[in-house]
Amino acid sequence: MGEGRKRILIETGYGEKWTDKERDIFALENRSVVDALREVNVAPEDIDLVIVTHLHFDHAAGLTRWGESGGTGVPPAILPTFPNARIIVQRTEWEDALANKSTMTRTYLRSHLDPIAHQVELVEGEAMIVPEIGLRVMPMVGHTWGQQAVLWEDAAGTLCFPGDLIPTVNHAGLAYSLGYDMLPYENMLNKKAMLEQALEEEWRFVLDHEPGDPVVRPVRDEANRIVLKPQMHADAHR
């Protein structure tokens, strides 16, 4: 997204630094955030600000890329993908990532983190990042101790990246969580509070792992439960 002359990126995906075997294991497309940016004529060097909800590799590995080969038998260097960007992370998330504090032993990888350490700006708790557009972050503890949601305002209201608090529309149910959430009970409470606020204030969500339409709105179903529907579908029933 652009704000004045700034270019802001939310989440970076899994990046490009994977072997064919690893791509097979994790079912990764041979496509990265850099490819997606190029499709809209944006170069990685043009990005001024990056915000990630948390530092698991599927959200943050795209922060770094392979450099040129060091020669025969010498592995290529790993470089920042967005060399001119500030990178916003919660302090707790950064410290936990460096300590590999997770039930998944290979989700916080130093090869994705060390090369961009000099670009990282740590925040603690709620923080306004770009006041002109209301771009802000707020802690969303549950999936990790340091996960944050990213929100901003546009002409249609509030848009929110909830991270893995709500990875897909199927996780809108309060009891539905990921098996590797660090704090499932806190995750449920935070999800309940966020969904109720989003319904009342007519937010839109962008869901990181939704295989269908990732832009959704909360609505109540016939059983009075809050569910998530694609924006166009939800708007038609408002």
C-alpha positions in Angstrom: 0.0 0.0 0.0 1.2 3.6 -0.5 0.9 6.5 2.0 2.2 9.7 0.3 5.5 8.5 -1.2 5.9 5.7 1.3 5.4 2.1 0.3 4.3 -0.2 3.2 4.3 -4.0 3.1 2.3 -6.1 5.6 3.7 -9.7 6.0 6.4 -11.1 3.7 5.4 -14.8 3.3 7.8 -17.7 3.2 10.3 -16.2 0.7 12.5 -18.0 -1.7 15.3 -19.7 0.3 14.0 -23.3 0.1 15.2 -26.5 -1.5 12.9 -28.6 -3.7 12.5 -31.1 -0.9 11.5 -28.4 1.6 9.0 -26.9 -0.9 7.5 -30.4 -1.2 7.3 -30.9 2.6 5.6 -27.5 3.2 3.6 -27.4 -0.1 5.2 -24.1 -1.1 4.6 -22.4 -4.4 7.6 -21.4 -6.4 6.5 -17.8 -6.0 7.5 -15.2 -3.4 6.5 -11.8 -2.2 9.0 -10.3 -4.6 7.2 -11.8 -7.5 3.9 -10.4 -6.2 5.4 -6.9 -5.8 6.8 -7.0 -9.3 3.3 -7.8 -10.7 2.3 -4.4 -9.4 5.5 -2.7 -10.6 7.1 -2.3 -7.1 10.7 -3.2 -6.6 11.9 -4.5 -3.2 14.2 -1.5 -2.8 11.1 0.7 -3.0 9.6 -0.6 0.2 10.0 1.9 3.1 8.2 0.0 5.9 7.5 -3.7 6.6 5.3 -4.9 9.4 5.0 -8.6 10.2 2.4 -10.1 12.6 5.0 -12.5 14.0 8.3 -14.2 12.9 7.3 -17.7 12.0 9.0 -18.6 8.7 5.7 -18.6 6.7 5.2 -14.9 7.6 8.8 -13.6 7.9 11.2 -15.8 5.8 10.5 -13.3 2.9 12.5 -10.7 4.9 15.7 -12.2 3.4 16.8 -13.6 0.1 19.8 -15.3 -1.5 22.6 -13.1 -2.7 25.1 -13.9 -5.4 27.0 -17.2 -5.1 30.3 -17.1 -3.2 31.9 -19.4 -5.8 32.4 -23.1 -6.0 31.7 -24.8 -2.7 30.8 -21.4 -1.0 27.1 -20.9 -0.2 25.6 -17.7 -1.3 25.1 -14.9 1.2 21.7 -14.2 2.7 20.7 -10.6 2.3 17.8 -8.3 3.3 15.0 -8.5 0.7 13.9 -4.9 1.5 17.2 -3.1 2.2 15.7 0.4 2.6 12.8 -0.6 4.9 12.2 -0.3 8.6 10.8 -3.5 10.0 8.3 -3.4 12.9 8.2 -6.3 15.3 7.0 -6.6 18.9 10.0 -6.8 21.3 8.6 -10.1 22.9 8.3 -11.7 19.4 11.9 -10.7 18.4 13.4 -12.0 21.6 11.4 -15.2 21.5 12.4 -15.8 17.9 16.1 -15.4 18.7 15.7 -17.8 21.5 13.7 -20.2 19.3 10.9 -20.2 21.9 8.3 -22.4 20.1 6.9 -25.9 20.1 8.0 -26.0 16.5 11.8 -26.3 16.5 12.3 -25.0 12.9 9.8 -22.1 12.6 12.1 -19.4 14.0 15.1 -19.5 11.8 18.1 -17.3 12.4 18.9 -17.2 8.6 15.7 -15.2 8.3 16.4 -12.9 11.2 20.1 -12.1 11.6 20.6 -10.4 8.2 17.8 -7.9 9.0 18.5 -7.3 12.7 19.9 -3.8 11.9 16.6 -2.8 10.3 14.3 -4.0 13.1 12.4 -1.5 15.2 11.0 -3.1 18.3 7.7 -1.9 19.8 6.1 -2.9 23.0 2.3 -3.1 23.1 0.0 -0.9 21.1 1.9 1.5 18.9 0.9 4.0 16.2 3.3 3.5 13.2 1.9 5.9 10.6 -0.5 8.4 12.1 -1.6 9.9 8.8 -3.5 6.7 7.9 -4.0 5.3 11.4 -1.6 2.5 10.7 -1.1 0.8 14.1 -0.2 -2.5 15.8 -1.7 -4.1 18.8 -0.6 -7.2 20.7 -2.6 -10.3 19.9 -1.2 -12.9 22.3 -2.1 -16.5 21.7 -0.5 -18.0 18.6 2.8 -16.7 20.0 3.5 -14.5 23.0 4.5 -11.6 20.8 2.1 -11.8 17.9 0.6 -8.4 16.8 -2.4 -7.4 14.7 -1.9 -4.7 12.1 -4.7 -2.2 11.4 -5.2 0.9 9.4 -8.0 3.2 8.2 -9.1 3.8 4.6 -12.2 5.3 3.0 -14.1 2.1 3.8 -13.2 2.0 7.4 -10.8 -0.3 9.4 -8.8 -3.0 7.7 -7.1 -5.6 9.9 -4.4 -8.2 9.4 -5.1 -10.5 12.5 -2.2 -12.8 11.7 -2.6 -16.4 12.9 -5.2 -15.3 15.5 -7.6 -16.1 12.6 -5.7 -17.8 9.8 -8.7 -18.8 7.7 -12.5 -18.3 7.7 -12.8 -21.7 9.3 -11.0 -20.4 12.4 -13.6 -17.8 13.3 -15.2 -20.3 15.7 -13.9 -19.6 19.2 -12.9 -23.2 19.9 -11.1 -23.5 16.5 -7.4 -22.9 17.0 -4.1 -24.1 15.6 -2.5 -27.1 17.2 0.7 -25.2 17.8 -0.8 -22.1 19.4 1.3 -21.3 22.4 -1.6 -20.0 24.5 -4.9 -21.4 23.1 -7.1 -20.0 25.9 -5.7 -16.5 25.5 -6.0 -16.9 21.8 -9.7 -17.7 22.2 -10.4 -14.7 24.4 -8.5 -12.3 22.1 -10.4 -13.7 19.1 -13.7 -13.3 20.8 -13.0 -9.7 21.7 -11.6 -8.8 18.2 -14.5 -10.4 16.3 -17.1 -8.6 18.5 -15.4 -5.3 18.0 -15.0 -5.9 14.3 -18.7 -6.8 13.9 -19.8 -3.7 15.7 -17.4 -1.3 13.9 -17.7 -3.1 10.5 -14.1 -4.0 10.0 -12.6 -6.0 7.2 -10.0 -8.7 7.7 -7.2 -9.9 5.5 -6.6 -13.5 6.4 -3.0 -14.8 5.8 -3.8 -18.4 5.2 -7.3 -18.3 3.6 -7.2 -20.3 0.3 -10.3 -18.5 -1.0 -11.1 -14.8 -0.9 -8.8 -13.4 1.9 -10.7 -10.2 2.4 -13.7 -10.9 4.6 -16.2 -9.2 6.9 -17.7 -10.6 10.1 -21.5 -11.3 10.0 -23.9 -13.2 12.2 -25.2 -16.5 10.9 -28.6 -18.1 11.6 -27.4 -19.4 14.9 -26.3 -15.9 15.9 -22.6 -16.9 15.7 -20.0 -14.5 14.2 -18.7 -15.9 11.0 -16.5 -14.5 8.2 -17.8 -14.0 4.7 -16.0 -12.7 1.6 -16.4 -8.9 1.6 -18.7 -8.7 -1.5 -20.9 -11.5 -0.2 -21.1 -9.9 3.3 -21.8 -6.4 1.9 -24.7 -7.8 -0.2 -26.4 -9.0 3.0 -25.9 -5.9 5.1 
